[in-house]
Amino acid sequence: MSAQQSYLVWSTPRSGSTLVCQALSESGVAGRPEEYFEALRQSGRPRRPEEYFHGVDDQSIFDHLGERAVGDDPRPRSPLWSRAAYDRYLEWAVEQGTTPNGVFGAKLMWGYLGDFVGLLRNVPRYRDLPLRDLFGGVFPDLTFVRVVRANKIRQAVSLWKAVQTATWRSDDASEGAAQSSPPYQGFLAENRPQLRFHYRAIDHLLRQALIEEAQWDAFFEHVGIKPILVLYENFAADPHVSAVSVLERLGVQAPGDFRFEPKMKRQSDGLNDDWARRYSELRLGRELDLVPAVPAAPLADFTQQGFG
């Protein structure tokens, strides 16, 4: 199906973009926004957990990531994925992501943007387009949507939990177990290693989130575009009203019977609260003197206490 209108959701990991895209998808009139373009150019696959820690030399972080079983590596989203024939993959992705009313939606994280641009440059008709014109040349009547999570510490904590289990959505584990053929898969799922707090891992992911948000700022400044801004905390407070608002800003009329109720379980829990608090206390303890100095007792006091 050909698209007449399109939008791209730009974000960073664990920012709440999955919730926003679920709402838009369930409307039935705003495309099917998935991460069609999350493949790294050198592998054709999404980032693995350890790839979130490039340049980190703390082995204890990698020890917490666990081992992947044979066959766990995700496959490219389409057999048409190819450096030499990326135009065919684009056609497939647009067809998959377009609803019958001609609206296409997709989601992209900063970590994949450079590789996505490089892959687009392999298509002759896009090779010489300036960056500010590139995406509008690929996707018709394009709107940019940016999802931001204000609480970056909680975002980093959520990502650290996700990379320890390689589970990105609350329904991943159940879906994976149902589709998996090995009979021992259920046992492995029930006996995952215990999640561990790790200050340096969370700190690294926090810094990465801040860097990637700044890079998105620079990108939008460069291309001269003001995207539709969606703040996750506001969206999560009233998902249905927020979803309708985003649809209106996209110029898409929500169906009269549309009522968005998130199916995903809320992944933030007591553990998130505890880790966010522990990280904050440790970071402030490192950067600020939170322990009040004990005033030195007068010499007379020591004398009176038998120290004289």
C-alpha positions, -999 to 999 in steps of 0.1 A, spaced: 0 0 0 14 34 -9 15 61 18 1 96 13 11 109 47 39 98 71 54 105 104 86 93 122 88 90 160 123 100 171 134 90 206 160 73 229 158 39 246 132 35 275 118 70 269 82 58 267 81 58 229 67 22 228 36 34 247 31 63 224 35 41 193 11 15 207 -15 42 211 -11 55 176 -11 20 162 -43 9 180 -61 39 166 -61 21 133 -57 53 114 -21 63 122 0 36 105 18 8 124 48 26 139 75 0 146 113 1 146 116 -10 110 149 8 107 167 -3 138 192 -25 120 229 -16 124 246 -13 90 274 -37 98 252 -65 111 217 -59 98 205 -64 134 194 -44 164 219 -35 191 228 -63 215 229 -56 252 267 -54 253 267 -28 225 252 -3 249 285 -3 267 310 3 239 342 19 253 334 7 289 362 -14 305 344 -25 336 340 -62 332 316 -65 361 290 -47 340 292 -73 312 291 -101 337 255 -89 346 243 -90 311 239 -128 311 243 -153 282 222 -156 251 211 -190 241 216 -204 206 191 -189 183 184 -159 205 200 -134 182 172 -114 165 169 -116 127 165 -87 104 129 -76 101 127 -86 64 145 -110 40 147 -81 16 171 -63 39 203 -57 19 229 -30 15 227 -34 -22 189 -34 -24 177 -12 4 151 3 -18 133 -30 -18 134 -31 20 120 5 22 91 -6 0 84 -35 23 86 -14 55 63 13 41 38 -13 31 39 -29 65 37 4 84 8 20 64 -29 17 74 -57 16 48 -62 54 50 -26 59 36 -8 70 68 26 55 75 44 55 108 78 43 121 100 48 151 138 54 152 163 57 180 193 80 178 217 50 179 204 39 145 201 72 127 236 73 113 233 38 99 199 45 85 212 75 67 241 55 53 217 28 41 194 54 24 225 68 6 228 34 -10 196 41 -29 207 61 -60 178 86 -59 186 96 -23 224 96 -26 228 133 -32 200 147 -12 211 171 17 203 157 51 176 184 57 158 171 26 166 134 28 137 121 50 111 142 33 124 128 0 119 92 13 86 96 32 57 117 18 41 146 37 64 139 66 59 150 102 84 145 130 73 134 165 98 135 193 92 115 225 112 127 256 113 113 291 120 140 317 133 118 344 165 106 329 176 87 360 145 65 358 151 61 321 186 48 327 174 25 354 148 11 331 174 5 304 198 -12 328 170 -36 338 162 -42 301 197 -50 290 202 -74 319 173 -96 306 173 -86 269 135 -80 275 123 -47 260 86 -49 266 65 -65 294 50 -90 269 83 -100 253 89 -129 277 55 -144 274 55 -141 236 90 -155 233 82 -185 254 51 -192 234 69 -190 201 100 -208 211 105 -245 203 131 -258 228 113 -275 257 136 -261 283 129 -225 273 103 -222 300 127 -233 326 153 -208 314 128 -180 315 118 -188 351 154 -190 362 169 -159 348 198 -145 368 186 -120 395 186 -84 385 215 -65 400 220 -28 408 252 -14 393 260 22 399 285 25 370 262 8 345 233 31 353 257 61 353 270 52 318 234 47 304 223 80 320 252 99 303 244 82 270 207 92 273 218 128 279 242 128 250 217 113 226 191 139 236 216 166 229 224 150 195 186 150 187 186 187 196 215 193 172 198 173 145 166 192 146 184 225 148 204 215 117 174 204 96 154 234 108 124 214 120 104 218 152 89 183 159 57 175 177 70 171 213 55 144 235 66 143 271 63 107 284 53 116 319 23 137 306 13 110 281 14 82 307 -7 103 331 -37 101 307 -28 79 277 -62 81 259 -65 119 260 -28 122 251 -32 98 222 -61 117 208 -41 149 211 -11 135 192 -35 123 165 -50 158 162 -15 173 159 -7 148 131 -39 160 113 -55 125 117 -91 122 130 -95 96 157 -123 71 151 -154 78 172 -151 44 190 -114 47 197 -105 43 234 -69 36 242 -61 15 272 -25 4 275 -21 -34 272 15 -33 284 22 -38 320 38 -9 338 74 -19 340 84 6 366 81 -10 400 95 -10 435 128 -21 422 129 9 398 121 32 428 148 16 449 175 17 422 167 53 413 169 63 449 202 44 455 218 58 423 208 94 433 221 90 468 254 76 456 258 102 429 251 131 453 274 115 479 302 115 453 296 151 441 284 168 473 294 166 509 261 152 523 275 142 557 277 172 581 310 178 596 313 169 633 324 200 652 356 195 672 349 193 709 366 220 730 397 210 747 380 214 781 354 188 771 381 162 764 397 170 797 365 165 815 359 132 798 392 118 810 413 125 779 434 152 796 
